[in-house]
């Protein structure tokens, strides 16, 4: 069997489960995507992004530039490219302008908003800024006047930023914030101190599913939005994450629809944000011991591969596969079998020339399954 057939066979159970969990007719709206070129070498063009959205059955997405080598001055070149591409998308893509607080952000923001941008993207890691400067109040005032949201990178690679960001947000309560990557940089502080802010959304573009599981214990489901971060993530595999975590948290169908697209669609379609309900999960996460071992080893594979240490990644992958081989699987036997098959194919794909992306996809879905299997008594 060739590599593509192996991948399709291993992927099939995950696709079937996603189909079963997804409410019929639900709009999937991705709140976090990119177009263009990043200086790290990643890139994504318009047909490629639309194809990724189609694979997930997603109709619409918010989009903004990557950390483009041609970003100086003021991101004007990549911003114009994104605006042009969105005009070619037949209404599927909603453009955000990316601003650098050090390079005339107000002038660039005003220019882009006049040209059709409907949101602002800020990346404090890439642009190396904090939220304490006067220019940040100006950017938030601009967003407030234009009634557009501000999406902020709140993932890895940041120093402590929560205090400055919280103070800024509370000074501008009418600005809708989208905190990317589950706000993992300071999830505890941000979710606690911004709990009374009327318009803070958290996107779920996270590699580790337990970050998203915990988010549902801290934040109302009506403030959590689907996002996948392509070209780094994939909408289809993140959709599997969203559906599994929603089931794990006990969300009803209206809440699932809100997470997958209803909340972010309401923001851009003029309905505003929905009222909130209390967080749906309690403070503890219970995992099957057998699947916890699989999750533990599996979650170490991706970081090792991304760091250029393939031998360490493969060693951890073999340990995860070994943990799936259990003669007494208890109630999680089917999960171990599905995950073990997927991880074995991932190991084989990593030995092929173009196997990294499908291998990571199978790995990601596997650790999602391991982290979100409902507790058992095995």
C-alpha positions as CSV (number, residue, x, y, z in Angstrom):
1,X,0.0,0.0,0.0
2,X,1.4,3.4,-1.0
3,X,1.8,6.3,1.5
4,X,-1.4,8.1,0.4
5,X,-3.4,5.0,0.8
6,X,-1.9,4.3,4.2
7,X,-2.8,7.8,5.3
8,X,-6.3,7.6,4.0
9,X,-7.0,4.4,5.8
10,X,-5.6,5.6,9.1
11,X,-7.5,8.9,8.8
12,X,-10.9,7.3,8.0
13,X,-12.0,6.7,11.6
14,X,-11.3,10.3,12.6
15,X,-13.2,11.6,9.6
16,X,-16.2,9.4,10.4
17,X,-16.3,10.5,14.0
18,X,-16.1,14.2,13.0
19,X,-19.0,13.7,10.6
20,X,-21.0,12.0,13.4
21,X,-20.3,14.8,16.0
22,X,-20.8,17.8,13.7
23,X,-24.5,19.0,13.8
24,X,-26.0,19.0,10.4
25,X,-26.0,22.3,8.6
26,X,-23.6,24.0,11.0
27,X,-21.5,26.8,9.6
28,X,-17.8,26.4,10.3
29,X,-16.1,29.8,10.3
30,X,-12.3,30.0,10.9
31,X,-11.3,33.0,13.0
32,X,-7.5,32.7,12.4
33,X,-5.9,32.2,9.0
34,X,-3.0,33.7,7.0
35,X,-2.1,34.4,3.5
36,X,1.3,35.3,1.9
37,X,4.8,34.5,2.9
38,X,6.5,34.3,6.3
39,X,10.2,34.9,6.9
40,X,10.4,31.5,8.4
41,X,9.7,30.1,4.9
42,X,6.1,29.1,5.4
43,X,3.6,30.4,2.8
44,X,0.0,30.0,1.7
45,X,-1.7,31.3,-1.4
46,X,-5.4,32.0,-2.0
47,X,-6.3,28.7,-3.7
48,X,-4.4,26.8,-1.0
49,X,-6.3,28.4,1.8
50,X,-9.6,27.9,0.1
51,X,-8.8,24.3,-0.4
52,X,-8.0,23.8,3.3
53,X,-11.3,25.5,4.2
54,X,-13.1,23.2,1.8
55,X,-11.5,20.1,3.4
56,X,-13.1,21.1,6.7
57,X,-16.4,22.2,5.2
58,X,-15.7,25.7,6.3
59,X,-17.4,28.5,4.4
60,X,-15.7,31.6,5.8
61,X,-12.5,32.7,7.5
62,X,-10.8,35.8,8.9
63,X,-7.4,36.3,7.3
64,X,-4.3,38.4,7.8
65,X,-0.7,38.6,6.6
66,X,2.1,36.4,7.8
67,X,5.4,37.8,9.2
68,X,6.2,38.9,5.7
69,X,9.8,39.7,4.7
70,X,8.4,42.8,2.8
71,X,6.5,44.0,5.9
72,X,8.4,47.3,6.1
73,X,7.2,50.0,6.2
74,X,4.1,49.4,8.4
75,X,3.0,46.1,6.7
76,X,1.5,48.1,3.9
77,X,2.6,45.7,1.1
78,X,1.3,42.5,2.7
79,X,-1.8,44.2,3.9
80,X,-2.6,45.3,0.4
81,X,-2.0,41.8,-0.9
82,X,-4.4,40.3,1.6
83,X,-7.1,42.9,0.8
84,X,-6.7,42.1,-2.9
85,X,-6.9,38.3,-2.3
86,X,-10.0,38.7,-0.2
87,X,-11.8,40.6,-3.0
88,X,-11.1,37.5,-5.1
89,X,-12.6,35.1,-2.6
90,X,-16.3,35.7,-3.4
91,X,-17.0,36.7,0.2
92,X,-15.4,33.8,1.9
93,X,-12.5,35.7,3.4
94,X,-12.7,38.6,5.8
95,X,-9.6,40.8,5.8
96,X,-7.8,42.0,8.9
97,X,-4.9,44.5,8.6
98,X,-1.7,43.6,10.5
99,X,-0.2,46.6,12.4
100,X,3.3,47.2,13.8
101,X,3.0,49.6,16.8
102,X,6.5,50.9,16.0
103,X,5.6,51.9,12.3
104,X,2.8,54.4,12.0
105,X,0.0,52.0,13.1
106,X,-2.8,54.5,13.1
107,X,-2.1,55.8,9.6
108,X,-1.8,52.3,8.3
109,X,-4.9,51.1,10.2
110,X,-7.0,54.0,8.9
111,X,-5.8,53.4,5.4
112,X,-6.6,49.7,5.5
113,X,-10.0,50.1,7.2
114,X,-11.0,52.6,4.5
115,X,-9.9,50.0,1.9
116,X,-12.1,47.3,3.3
117,X,-10.3,45.7,6.3
118,X,-12.8,44.5,9.0
119,X,-10.4,43.8,11.8
120,X,-6.9,44.4,13.2
121,X,-4.2,41.8,13.9
122,X,-1.4,42.4,16.5
123,X,1.5,40.0,17.1
124,X,3.5,41.0,20.2
125,X,6.1,38.2,19.8
126,X,6.9,38.9,16.1
127,X,6.9,42.7,16.5
128,X,8.4,42.6,20.0
129,X,6.1,45.0,21.8
130,X,4.2,45.2,25.1
131,X,0.8,46.6,25.8
132,X,1.9,49.4,28.0
133,X,2.8,52.0,25.4
134,X,0.6,55.0,24.4
135,X,0.4,53.7,20.8
136,X,-1.7,50.8,22.0
137,X,-4.4,53.0,23.3
138,X,-4.5,54.7,19.9
139,X,-4.8,51.4,18.1
140,X,-7.7,50.3,20.4
141,X,-9.4,53.7,20.0
142,X,-9.1,53.2,16.3
143,X,-10.8,49.8,16.5
144,X,-13.4,51.2,18.8
145,X,-14.3,54.1,16.4
146,X,-14.4,51.7,13.4
147,X,-16.3,49.0,15.4
148,X,-13.9,46.2,14.4
149,X,-12.3,43.5,16.5
150,X,-8.6,43.2,17.4
151,X,-7.0,39.7,17.2
152,X,-3.9,39.3,19.3
153,X,-1.3,36.6,19.3
154,X,-1.5,35.1,22.8
155,X,0.4,31.9,22.3
156,X,3.9,30.7,22.9
157,X,7.1,32.8,22.9
158,X,5.9,35.8,25.0
159,X,7.1,37.3,28.3
160,X,4.4,37.9,30.9
161,X,2.0,40.3,29.1
162,X,-1.3,39.7,30.9
163,X,-1.3,42.7,33.2
164,X,-0.7,45.3,30.5
165,X,-3.1,43.6,28.1
166,X,-5.8,43.4,30.8
167,X,-5.5,47.0,31.7
168,X,-5.6,48.0,28.1
169,X,-8.7,45.9,27.4
170,X,-10.5,47.2,30.5
171,X,-9.8,50.8,29.3
172,X,-11.6,49.9,26.1
173,X,-14.5,47.7,27.0
174,X,-16.3,48.3,23.7
175,X,-13.5,46.7,21.6
176,X,-14.0,43.0,20.9
177,X,-10.8,41.1,21.5
178,X,-9.9,37.7,20.0
179,X,-7.2,36.2,22.0
180,X,-5.5,33.7,19.8
181,X,-4.2,30.2,20.7
182,X,-6.4,29.8,23.7
183,X,-4.5,32.7,25.4
184,X,-2.0,30.0,26.6
185,X,0.7,32.6,27.2
186,X,-1.2,33.7,30.4
187,X,-4.5,31.7,30.2
188,X,-5.1,31.7,34.0
189,X,-4.6,35.5,34.5
190,X,-6.4,36.6,31.3
191,X,-9.4,34.4,31.7
192,X,-9.8,35.4,35.3
193,X,-9.2,39.2,35.1
194,X,-11.1,39.6,31.8
195,X,-14.1,37.5,32.9
196,X,-16.3,40.6,33.2
197,X,-15.2,42.2,29.9
198,X,-18.2,42.1,27.6
199,X,-16.3,41.1,24.4
200,X,-13.3,38.8,24.8
201,X,-13.2,35.8,22.5
202,X,-10.7,33.0,22.7
203,X,-9.7,31.1,19.6
204,X,-8.7,27.4,19.8
205,X,-5.7,27.3,17.4
206,X,-3.7,25.2,19.9
207,X,-1.4,22.2,19.3
208,X,-2.0,20.7,22.8
209,X,-5.7,19.7,23.3
210,X,-5.6,20.0,27.1
211,X,-5.1,23.7,26.7
212,X,-8.5,23.8,24.9
213,X,-10.1,21.4,27.4
214,X,-9.1,23.6,30.2
215,X,-10.4,26.7,28.4
216,X,-13.9,25.3,28.6
217,X,-13.5,25.2,32.4
218,X,-12.6,28.9,32.5
219,X,-14.6,30.6,29.7
220,X,-18.2,30.5,28.6
221,X,-18.6,28.4,25.5
222,X,-20.2,31.4,23.8
223,X,-16.8,33.1,24.0
224,X,-14.8,30.3,22.4
225,X,-14.3,30.3,18.6
226,X,-13.0,27.9,16.1
227,X,-9.6,28.8,14.6
228,X,-6.9,26.7,13.0
229,X,-3.9,29.0,12.2
230,X,-3.0,27.9,8.6
231,X,-0.4,27.4,7.2
232,X,0.8,26.2,10.6
233,X,-2.4,24.3,11.5
234,X,-5.1,22.7,9.4
235,X,-8.8,23.5,9.6
236,X,-9.9,19.9,9.1
237,X,-7.8,18.5,12.0
238,X,-8.6,21.5,14.2
239,X,-12.3,20.8,13.5
240,X,-11.8,17.3,14.9
241,X,-10.3,18.9,18.1
242,X,-13.2,21.3,18.4
243,X,-15.8,18.6,18.1
244,X,-14.1,16.2,20.5
245,X,-13.5,18.9,23.1
246,X,-17.1,20.1,22.8
247,X,-18.4,16.5,23.4
248,X,-16.0,16.1,26.3
249,X,-17.3,19.4,27.8
250,X,-20.9,18.3,27.4
251,X,-21.9,21.1,25.1
252,X,-25.4,21.0,23.7
253,X,-26.0,21.5,20.0
254,X,-26.6,25.3,20.1
255,X,-23.3,25.7,22.0
256,X,-21.5,23.5,19.5
257,X,-22.9,25.6,16.7
258,X,-21.7,28.8,18.4
259,X,-18.2,27.5,18.8
260,X,-17.8,26.2,15.3
261,X,-19.0,29.4,13.7
262,X,-22.1,31.0,15.1
263,X,-20.4,33.4,17.5
264,X,-17.8,34.7,15.1
265,X,-20.4,34.9,12.2
266,X,-22.7,37.0,14.4
267,X,-19.9,39.4,15.0
268,X,-19.4,40.0,11.3
269,X,-23.0,39.6,10.2
270,X,-24.3,42.3,12.5
271,X,-26.0,40.2,15.2
272,X,-23.4,41.0,17.9
273,X,-22.1,38.5,20.4
274,X,-24.5,36.0,22.0
275,X,-25.3,36.1,25.8
276,X,-23.1,33.9,27.9
277,X,-23.7,30.9,30.1
278,X,-21.4,29.6,32.9
279,X,-18.4,27.6,31.8
280,X,-19.4,24.0,30.9
281,X,-16.7,22.0,32.6
282,X,-15.4,21.7,36.2
283,X,-11.9,22.4,37.3
284,X,-10.6,18.8,37.0
285,X,-9.6,16.8,34.0
286,X,-9.9,13.0,34.3
287,X,-8.1,10.8,31.8
288,X,-7.8,7.1,31.3
289,X,-4.4,6.1,32.7
290,X,-3.7,4.1,29.5
291,X,-4.6,7.0,27.2
292,X,-2.7,9.5,29.5
293,X,0.5,7.6,28.7
294,X,-0.2,7.7,25.0
295,X,-1.0,11.5,25.3
296,X,2.2,12.1,27.3
297,X,4.5,10.5,24.8
298,X,2.6,11.7,21.7
299,X,2.6,15.3,22.8
300,X,6.4,15.3,22.8
301,X,6.7,14.2,19.2
302,X,5.6,17.4,17.5
303,X,7.9,19.8,19.4
304,X,10.9,17.5,18.8
305,X,10.2,17.4,15.0
306,X,9.6,21.2,14.9
307,X,12.8,21.8,16.7
308,X,14.8,19.7,14.2
309,X,15.4,16.8,16.5
310,X,13.8,13.9,14.5
311,X,15.5,11.1,16.4
312,X,14.0,12.3,19.6
313,X,10.6,12.7,18.0
314,X,10.7,9.2,16.5
315,X,11.8,7.8,19.9
316,X,8.8,9.4,21.6
317,X,6.5,8.3,18.8
318,X,7.6,4.7,19.3
319,X,6.9,5.0,23.0
320,X,3.4,6.2,22.2
321,X,2.8,3.3,19.9
322,X,4.1,0.9,22.5
323,X,1.6,2.4,25.0
324,X,-1.2,1.5,22.6
325,X,-0.2,-2.2,22.7
326,X,-2.1,-3.3,25.8
327,X,-3.5,-6.8,26.3
328,X,-5.9,-5.4,29.0
329,X,-7.2,-2.2,27.4
330,X,-10.4,-2.1,29.4
331,X,-13.1,0.3,28.1
332,X,-10.6,2.2,25.9
333,X,-9.6,-0.7,23.6
334,X,-11.2,0.9,20.5
335,X,-9.5,4.2,21.2
336,X,-6.1,2.5,21.7
337,X,-6.5,0.5,18.5
338,X,-7.5,3.5,16.4
339,X,-4.7,5.7,17.9
340,X,-2.1,2.9,17.6
341,X,-2.9,2.4,13.9
342,X,-2.7,6.1,13.2
343,X,0.6,6.5,15.0
344,X,2.1,3.5,13.3
345,X,1.2,5.0,9.9
346,X,2.6,8.4,11.1
347,X,5.9,6.7,11.9
348,X,6.0,5.2,8.4
349,X,5.1,8.5,6.7
350,X,8.0,10.3,8.5
351,X,10.3,8.0,6.5
352,X,9.0,9.3,3.2
353,X,9.9,12.5,1.4
354,X,6.6,14.3,1.7
355,X,5.3,12.6,4.8
356,X,5.8,15.2,7.5
357,X,2.4,17.0,7.1
358,X,0.2,13.9,7.0
359,X,2.2,12.4,9.8
360,X,1.7,15.5,12.0
361,X,-2.0,15.4,11.1
362,X,-2.4,11.8,12.4
363,X,-0.3,12.6,15.4
364,X,-2.5,15.6,16.2
365,X,-5.7,13.8,15.9
366,X,-4.4,10.9,18.0
367,X,-3.4,13.1,20.9
368,X,-6.8,14.8,20.7
369,X,-8.5,11.5,20.9
370,X,-6.4,10.4,23.8
371,X,-7.0,13.7,25.8
372,X,-10.7,13.8,25.2
373,X,-11.9,10.2,25.7
374,X,-14.6,10.3,28.4
375,X,-13.5,8.8,31.7
376,X,-13.8,5.0,32.1
377,X,-13.5,2.6,35.0
378,X,-10.9,0.3,33.4
